[in-house]
Amino acid sequence: MKKKVFIIGLIALSVLGLFGCTSFFNPTSSVDSPVKTPLVLKPSDPAKLTPPESAFVPPIADEYIEGQIIVGYKEPGALQDAARYVDGTVIGEIEQLNAGLIKLPGDLPVPLAIARISRAALTGELQGIRYAEPNYIRRMIQPVQTDELIKSLKPMVYNTDADLRQYQWGLDAVNAEGAWNYAQGDGIIVAVIDSGVDGTHPDLQGQVIGEWYDAWNETWVTGDDSSWDAWTICPDYPLREEGAHGTHVAGIIAAKDDGKGIVGLAPHVQILSVRIFSPDALLDHSCRYSYVGDFKVAKGIVAAVDYGANVLSNSWGGKGYSQLIKAAIDYAIANGVVFVVAMGNSSMDDVEYPAAYPGVIAVGATTPKNERADFSTMGGWISVGAPGTGVLSCIPRWWEQDGTGDELLYDYWPGTSMATPFVSALAALVLERHPSATPYQVKRLIETTATDIEAPGFDRESGYGLINAAAAAAVGSLPPDGGYLEIYVKTQSGISTYGSLLGGVPLRYADVILRKDGIDRYFGQTDFDGYAGFGFPYDPNTGFWGTGAFYGIEPGTYEVIVGGEDMTWSGYYDGWWGRVANRVTATGTVAVGSGEFATETLYVNTTLQVTLSWPEDDDLDLGIEVYDPLTGSTVGYYTPKTGCPYGTFSGDAQHGGSETFTLTDPHYDYAIYYIVIDATNASGTTTPSVEIVQNGIPENYGPYSAAAGSQYNSSGWPDWWETQYDPIFGGLIPLLGVAPGGPLVY
């Protein structure tokens, strides 16, 4: 095994805690006295906070299921321990992934439960916990409406005996006829992880396995029709397509070639239906909306893998980074199963999961003109494009023609949901030709045989281009395999209570991004141990428990970036949201070779310089209070008059001027450094200003009006980071009376 260690200094990520339900949090110390004179704010830096980049910021609230959390563990007993710690109950478990679902007591919010488990895992109160996270919501990627395009192609078709091949422009675009000279999907099972499949459809009879997995109820069901009509359950529900979505996907993959109806790109494939979107979800939410949580999705993925599926086709997604879903994908990949997923229909450069996980084949949509569809989501993690506008395929037999009562059977739908099954089918053709191919080799073969349709080479719009099924199926030899990478992120200083025991504190919930050729290509996230494994977490080559796995990544040299909004889950403040400045850290590079397992240790280190200035001929002091949120106690309060073991002061200015504190190494890490305007020794009112330079980013505060004999903790400054990125609604909002405390120093 190849091991490397290098240092990335300067984590440019400032996290502020929001504490309790009072206006200001004041730690127990000599400086927690309230502000005695109202501070007069004169804004000096209105642009203190740069809006977070989309690549770092997943929406949080309203995107997870209330009353539940997911916990990953090392030993089964740890799951029960975690449940007891938050007075919860274990209501589900996925032993293959060492993860469980905990139901919380009714009065405990999800962020607070995660915070308590997170803190207890670091302090040692809880042993064997790998991660705790929300049960994030995933939604079906709905077809988009492009009626004009449908009319420009062909009219609707209803004759069940007609040969509809002529209306399938997508098969021509990907050179399907040429591919069938080499393979048609014999012996390959493609699992459609979706809303169910109507195996009684004329084009799908005999193509669908006679049992399917109901992820909502976590059970196998006998039968070949798992589709459902939303209108028979909820007549006013607007999205009738929801129960038909999986059937449309299945037809694109495997509709049989019998001279009637349509034909799939892999007509000899067998379809396994894994239903994650269920009518039970509609009923559970009073017919208002439907979604599925990560736990049930992971159950479905594992069930498909254990059944023996070779390819998983996924046309769903959501914003939250989930350690559980990543582990489920890695479980599939480690078992040789190809994971294909839709990019989404946002039309923007937008991060959604599972599309942004490494190791998957993320698919965008193209048009009959061989251009990127304008609705297709873009991003550095896109792999290829496939036909996704006006795609004709099967719909369930219960869907009737308007006004006739006859079965509709076929419809034109657009979306990356329709592009994805083209690639799933192509993966099946490749696997028939190359049964020993790894998921990365299948992915890479599809990419290298694709036809450029945008910029030459790789681009964020269409990846490596439009798939060419004939070219991919014709390849006689496989490309080299991908690489593995596991990154351990910890603080460099290691002086704090827990750092001294660990030789540096692991950074949990830190985003780790691999950037290649200036484009963010792979995303991971550290677990409680500080590991972000870009490889399956249970790989026998390592004893680590990494959970954000970079598995099967393209060999080459990458720039590494550590940081991100998900640090707000770190939970050192009893669950109240911390504020993240979201600034890119200093970076390093890592090289990964084909078939290589590389491990990297990244040390992050805060730089901090604070300058207090005042024009009056009077004695002010710059105070620094170091507070350990894990122990709930103050480490010490320091001024130029006392000195500080974790930094230096420029001098004690007793007649006006300025004083500067500079953080040095080693310093007390994972601690809040409250900044105090100390007017204890002043004889009159002064007008101080403060400049804070953290990780190279300057911010200016004041001037203020400071009364003699007072101490002004940064937690009470009226302009002290008075806005934050709102994880509920997005955008910048006031803190609504709950003030943060001070910079979190690593």
Secondary structure, DSSP 8 states (H G I E B T S, - for coil): -EEEE---------EE-B-SSSSS---SSTT----SS------S-TT-S----TTT----TTSEEEEEEEEEESSHHHHHHHHHHTT-EEEEEEGGGTEEEEE--TT--HHHHHHHHHHHHHHTSS-SEEEEEEEEEEEE------HHHHHHH------TTSB-GGG-HHHHHTTHHHHTTT---TT-EEEEEES--BTTSTTTTTTB-SEEEETTTTEEEESSB----HHHH-TT-S-GGGGTHHHHHHHHHH---SSSB---SSTT-EEEEEE-S-HHHHHHTTTS---EEHHHHHHHHHHHHHHT-SEEEE-EEBSS--HHHHHHHHHHHHTT-EEEEE--S-SSB---BTTTSTTSEEEEEE-TTSSB-TTS-B-TT--EEEE-SSEEEE--TT-B-TTT-SB--EEEE-SHHHHHHHHHHHHHHHHHH-TT--HHHHHHHHHHT-B--SSSS-BTTTBT-B--HHHHHH--S-----EEEEEEEEES---STTHHHHTS-B--S-EEEEEETTEEEEEEE--TTSEEEES-TT-TT------S-EEEE-SEEEEEEEE-GGGGGG-TTTT---EE-------EEEEE-TT-EEEEEEEE---EEEEEEE-SSS--EEEEEEEETTTTEEEEEE-TTT-BTTEEE----SSSEEEEEEE-SS---SEEEEEEEE-TT-SS-B--EEEEEETTEEEEE----B-TT-EEEGGG-TTTT-EEE-TTT-SEEE-TT--B---EE-
